[in-house]
Amino acid sequence: MQFDFGQNWAEFSDHALTSERVGQARTDFLRLLEGIPMLGRSILDIGFGQGLSLLTAASLGAKVVGCDINPKCGDVVRRNRKFFPNIADSEIPVVIGSILDEATVRTLQEQGPASGYDIVHSWGVLHHTGDMRQAIANAASLVKPGGYFVVALYNRHWSSQLWLAVKWLYVKSPRIVQKLLVYGLYPVIWFAKLLVTGANPWRKERGMDFFYDVVDWVGGYPYEYASIDEVKEIVGSMGFECLRAVAAQVPTGCNEFLFKKPV
Ligand SMILES: C[S@@+](CC[C@H](N)C(=O)[O-])C[C@H]1O[C@@H](n2cnc3c(N)ncnc32)[C@H](O)[C@@H]1O
C-alpha cells in the first residue's frame, strides 16, 4: 500500500503554491545543480510530484522527461505550467509508471537520447518505492556516460524506525485516524524542527509548505533511509563519483547528492 502523494501535491498546488514559492524552488534547484549547464541538456526527473523541478528545468531550456507513479501528478504538473510563462503552453512529456518497473524504464530509455540522459534527477523519491536499492540502480542506469545523477534520500537516524511505524500506521488507517495523526504530530514536528534548526519551521525551502510536508512526512510510505556513507557506497559501487553531498538540515531529512558517471 502506498501513500497518495498525488492527492497531497494536488492540494498543495491548489492551496499553497505561489509565484514566490516557485521562485524559491528554482533557486534551490539551481543551487543543487550548480555548475551544470541546462540549456539543451536532456533531463529526466523521476518522481516529479508537483513538477517544480521538472518545470524549472524545462523553463531553463532543458529537454525534459518526467516520470511519476501517481497519475494525479500528471494532472498537477499540467496545471502548474501556468507559473512558468515561457513554457505555459508547451506539452511536458511525462511517463506514468514506477521506476521499479522494467517496462517503465524501457519507455524512459526510448524517450531520451540513445546514450542516456545528461542528468537524472530524483529528489525525495527512491526511498518511497518499496525497493530503494533497485530504484537507485534503475535510475542510475538511465544516466549517460559522463552525465550526472542528482538524488536526495532520507537520512538514517535512531528515530527512523519510529517514523517507519508511524507511516505504516497512517497508510493502514481510516481517514479519521490519518487526520488525527497529522494534526497530533504537527506541533511535535514543529517544535522538534525549531529546536534542531533554530529557524522558523514555517519558513520552508524548495518552495514547499510546512503543512503539506507534515502530511508527506507522516504518511509517506513505503519508507527507507540510508546514511551519507551508505548512499556513497551504493552509488559508488555502480562506478559513479560523488562530487557533492549535502547533509539534511534535520537528522531525519533528505541528504542531497551530486554524482558523476565516468565517460
Ligand atoms: C516526496 S515526493 C517528491 C516530489 C518531488 N520530487 C519533489 O522534489 O518535491 C515523492 C514522489 O515520488 C513518486 N513516487 C513514489 N514511488 C515511485 C515510483 N516507484 N516510481 C516513480 N515515482 C514514484 C510519488 O508519487 C511522489 O510524487
The ligand as an SDF file (V2000), in Angstrom:
LIG
                    3D

 27 29  0  0  0  0  0  0  0  0999 V2000
    8.0670   13.1420   -1.7100 C   0  0  0  0  0  0  0  0  0  0  0  0
    7.5190   13.2260   -3.3520 S   0  0  0  0  0  0  0  0  0  0  0  0
    8.8560   14.1330   -4.1200 C   0  0  0  0  0  0  0  0  0  0  0  0
    8.3660   15.0020   -5.2490 C   0  0  0  0  0  0  0  0  0  0  0  0
    9.4080   15.8620   -5.9370 C   0  0  0  0  0  0  0  0  0  0  0  0
   10.4820   15.0510   -6.4970 N   0  0  0  0  0  0  0  0  0  0  0  0
    9.9950   16.9150   -5.0410 C   0  0  0  0  0  0  0  0  0  0  0  0
   11.1990   17.0960   -5.0470 O   0  0  0  0  0  0  0  0  0  0  0  0
    9.2570   17.6070   -4.3360 O   0  0  0  0  0  0  0  0  0  0  0  0
    7.7820   11.5820   -3.9620 C   0  0  0  0  0  0  0  0  0  0  0  0
    7.2380   11.3780   -5.3550 C   0  0  0  0  0  0  0  0  0  0  0  0
    7.7110   10.1100   -5.8220 O   0  0  0  0  0  0  0  0  0  0  0  0
    6.6730    9.4610   -6.5160 C   0  0  0  0  0  0  0  0  0  0  0  0
    6.9510    8.0120   -6.4950 N   0  0  0  0  0  0  0  0  0  0  0  0
    6.8170    7.1560   -5.4560 C   0  0  0  0  0  0  0  0  0  0  0  0
    7.1560    5.8950   -5.8260 N   0  0  0  0  0  0  0  0  0  0  0  0
    7.5240    5.9740   -7.1280 C   0  0  0  0  0  0  0  0  0  0  0  0
    7.9660    5.0020   -8.0690 C   0  0  0  0  0  0  0  0  0  0  0  0
    8.0910    3.7010   -7.7320 N   0  0  0  0  0  0  0  0  0  0  0  0
    8.2650    5.4160   -9.3280 N   0  0  0  0  0  0  0  0  0  0  0  0
    8.1270    6.7350   -9.6820 C   0  0  0  0  0  0  0  0  0  0  0  0
    7.6990    7.6920   -8.8200 N   0  0  0  0  0  0  0  0  0  0  0  0
    7.4050    7.3230   -7.5520 C   0  0  0  0  0  0  0  0  0  0  0  0
    5.4170    9.8560   -5.7540 C   0  0  0  0  0  0  0  0  0  0  0  0
    4.2240    9.6790   -6.4750 O   0  0  0  0  0  0  0  0  0  0  0  0
    5.7160   11.3220   -5.4240 C   0  0  0  0  0  0  0  0  0  0  0  0
    5.2220   12.1950   -6.4010 O   0  0  0  0  0  0  0  0  0  0  0  0
  1  2  1  0
  2  3  1  0
  2 10  1  0
  3  4  1  0
  4  5  1  0
  5  6  1  0
  5  7  1  0
  7  8  2  0
  7  9  1  0
 10 11  1  0
 11 12  1  0
 11 26  1  0
 12 13  1  0
 13 14  1  0
 13 24  1  0
 14 15  1  0
 14 23  1  0
 15 16  2  0
 16 17  1  0
 17 18  1  0
 17 23  2  0
 18 19  1  0
 18 20  2  0
 20 21  1  0
 21 22  2  0
 22 23  1  0
 24 25  1  0
 24 26  1  0
 26 27  1  0
M  CHG  2   2   1   9  -1
M  END
$$$$
